[in-house]
């Protein structure tokens, strides 16, 4: 899957999953550096929020996980909160099995 198509598909998936929170207006996934940059208009915010997440992928015998390693946000408190959460124990987000093969191809480059 090419980069533009992958970015468009991921943006659509996240917009659908988190539609009650707002809308992603720009998303750029870079599998080489294992990072994703997002700009979003979120409910209750007066301006777009920019977010960059560095990640790793963890695979077990039958499951795959997206694990944020570092989060930077245009809202400083979000960056600080994310650092604390990751330091204590990085959240593992399971990649649904139905989309895992395609998602891993995109996320791992």
PyMOL commands that set and color helices and strands:
alter all, ss='L'
color gray80, all
select helices_A, chain A and resi 3-17+76-89+97-108
alter helices_A, ss='H'
color red, helices_A
select strands_A, chain A and resi 22-30+35-42+49-59+64-73+92-94
alter strands_A, ss='S'
color yellow, strands_A
deselect
rebuild
show_as cartoon
